[in-house]
Amino acid sequence: MHYYTLRKIMNYLIILLFASCISIQLEAQQTESVSIHLEMGIPLDDNASNDYLIIRPQYALSYNQQLNLANWVSWNLHRGWYGDVPRYSGNFIQDTSLPAEFYKVKHGDYTGSGYDRGHMVRSEERTATAEDNKSTFMLTNIMPQTPTLNQQTWLSLELECERMCKNENKELFVIAGGVFGANPKRLNTVVAVPDSCWKIIVILDSGQRLKDITSATRVIAVMMNNGTYTSGKTDWKLYTTTVDAIEERTGYDFLSDIPKHIQNIIESKNYVSVLEQVENESSVLFPHPVYDYFTIKFSGKKEDQYTMQIMDILGTVVESKHIQPMNDVDGSMMLKHDVKHLPRGSYFIMILSGSERISIPFLKLDQ
């Protein structure tokens, strides 16, 4: 295990601190070999004094001594990280590897606070070995999250990552962290509480790396308020944003090792869904949330052949049928469909016609 402190000196020098306190300087272009978890680059802001870099076999993070938690955590994720070892059952673990002058957050600092100990690297994402799983319970990998954020809204995107890895054999490069006010609320007077939590996910095929990224590479970015989420508001797709917007909120430069001309494209786009889709502003589904039925209106031609699919949050097709929509007065196509039989939850509807594909997320609730 290596521990690092960031310094932004001239052309992006990195000072490595080994356990023996021997310092070695590396040029920024060498960071690709430092860790798979930093494949996209080391996120930096304008204040290096609050960045203490820790690299473990399971993930990397920048620790903030003033906030007493991570500025960001970065990790690689593919199907090989998932296994069947049981979840670590002890208390969350104090990170004694931090420098002597740092406060070391304890399990009890969260107790009775009303906030969950929210994993950045999810426990289930490190279940190949017991050591991997235990590493996710280090309190430097934990951030205060409200119960509904941690257990529902944040989880919905974690489940999407799992689906992509297991079902589509994707290789993900993930960064997550929080946004903090000038005087954040503190747990036990020490652990800062973020106003919002964000996550950035670069989506590649298994085995692909930095060199394989193009302007067509998909990137999911979300910003979720660290508050209470009511029924119908827990789908991650409702909170998508851009990497540019997260950079503006946090002050960090993400994906910095990706060529700049590609960064400019993929960081500015809001990927509403991880599925390829045709953006169509005239497509609309109502009512929303859905209770007994929905009506979908979209651009199309009466003579076209249409297929409708409804998928759950894991991408499983729960319903598929050929449809013949009606022509609306404005020339668009309209279809009413009964969904009383669907359990409550997050779904998205796909309308397929030849090479055209329209996708709209929706939330099914009980009356």
Rosetta blueprint (number, residue, H / E / L):
1 M L
2 H E
3 Y E
4 Y E
5 T E
6 L E
7 R L
8 K L
9 I L
10 M L
11 N L
12 Y L
13 L L
14 I E
15 I E
16 L E
17 L E
18 F L
19 A L
20 S L
21 C L
22 I L
23 S E
24 I E
25 Q E
26 L E
27 E L
28 A H
29 Q H
30 Q H
31 T H
32 E H
33 S H
34 V L
35 S L
36 I H
37 H H
38 L H
39 E L
40 M L
41 G L
42 I L
43 P L
44 L E
45 D L
46 D L
47 N L
48 A H
49 S H
50 N H
51 D L
52 Y E
53 L E
54 I E
55 I E
56 R L
57 P L
58 Q L
59 Y L
60 A E
61 L E
62 S E
63 Y E
64 N E
65 Q L
66 Q L
67 L L
68 N L
69 L E
70 A E
71 N E
72 W E
73 V E
74 S E
75 W E
76 N E
77 L E
78 H L
79 R H
80 G H
81 W H
82 Y L
83 G L
84 D L
85 V L
86 P L
87 R L
88 Y L
89 S L
90 G L
91 N L
92 F L
93 I E
94 Q L
95 D L
96 T L
97 S L
98 L L
99 P L
100 A L
101 E L
102 F L
103 Y L
104 K L
105 V L
106 K L
107 H H
108 G H
109 D H
110 Y L
111 T L
112 G L
113 S L
114 G L
115 Y L
116 D E
117 R E
118 G E
119 H E
120 M L
121 V L
122 R L
123 S H
124 E H
125 E H
126 R L
127 T L
128 A L
129 T L
130 A H
131 E H
132 D H
133 N H
134 K H
135 S H
136 T L
137 F L
138 M E
139 L H
140 T H
141 N H
142 I E
143 M E
144 P E
145 Q E
146 T L
147 P H
148 T H
149 L H
150 N H
151 Q H
152 Q H
153 T H
154 W H
155 L H
156 S H
157 L H
158 E H
159 L H
160 E H
161 C H
162 E H
163 R H
164 M H
165 C H
166 K H
167 N H
168 E H
169 N L
170 K E
171 E E
172 L E
173 F E
174 V E
175 I E
176 A E
177 G E
178 G E
179 V E
180 F L
181 G L
182 A L
183 N L
184 P L
185 K L
186 R E
187 L E
188 N L
189 T L
190 V L
191 V E
192 A E
193 V L
194 P L
195 D L
196 S E
197 C E
198 W E
199 K E
200 I E
201 I E
202 V E
203 I E
204 L E
205 D E
206 S L
207 G L
208 Q L
209 R L
210 L H
211 K H
212 D H
213 I L
214 T L
215 S L
216 A L
217 T L
218 R E
219 V E
220 I E
221 A E
222 V E
223 M E
224 M E
225 N E
226 N L
227 G L
228 T L
229 Y L
230 T L
231 S L
232 G L
233 K L
234 T L
235 D L
236 W H
237 K H
238 L H
239 Y H
240 T E
241 T L
242 T L
243 V H
244 D H
245 A H
246 I H
247 E H
248 E H
249 R H
250 T H
251 G L
252 Y L
253 D E
254 F L
255 L L
256 S L
257 D L
258 I L
259 P L
260 K H
261 H H
262 I H
263 Q H
264 N H
265 I H
266 I H
267 E L
268 S L
269 K L
270 N L
271 Y L
272 V L
273 S L
274 V L
275 L L
276 E L
277 Q L
278 V L
279 E L
280 N L
281 E L
282 S L
283 S L
284 V E
285 L E
286 F E
287 P L
288 H L
289 P L
290 V E
291 Y L
292 D L
293 Y E
294 F E
295 T E
296 I E
297 K E
298 F E
299 S L
300 G L
301 K L
302 K L
303 E L
304 D L
305 Q L
306 Y E
307 T E
308 M E
309 Q E
310 I E
311 M E
312 D E
313 I L
314 L L
315 G L
316 T L
317 V E
318 V E
319 E E
320 S E
321 K E
322 H E
323 I E
324 Q L
325 P L
326 M E
327 N E
328 D L
329 V L
330 D L
331 G L
332 S L
333 M E
334 M E
335 L E
336 K E
337 H E
338 D E
339 V L
340 K L
341 H L
342 L L
343 P L
344 R L
345 G E
346 S E
347 Y E
348 F E
349 I E
350 M E
351 I E
352 L E
353 S E
354 G L
355 S L
356 E E
357 R E
358 I E
359 S E
360 I E
361 P E
362 F E
363 L E
364 K E
365 L L
366 D L
367 Q L
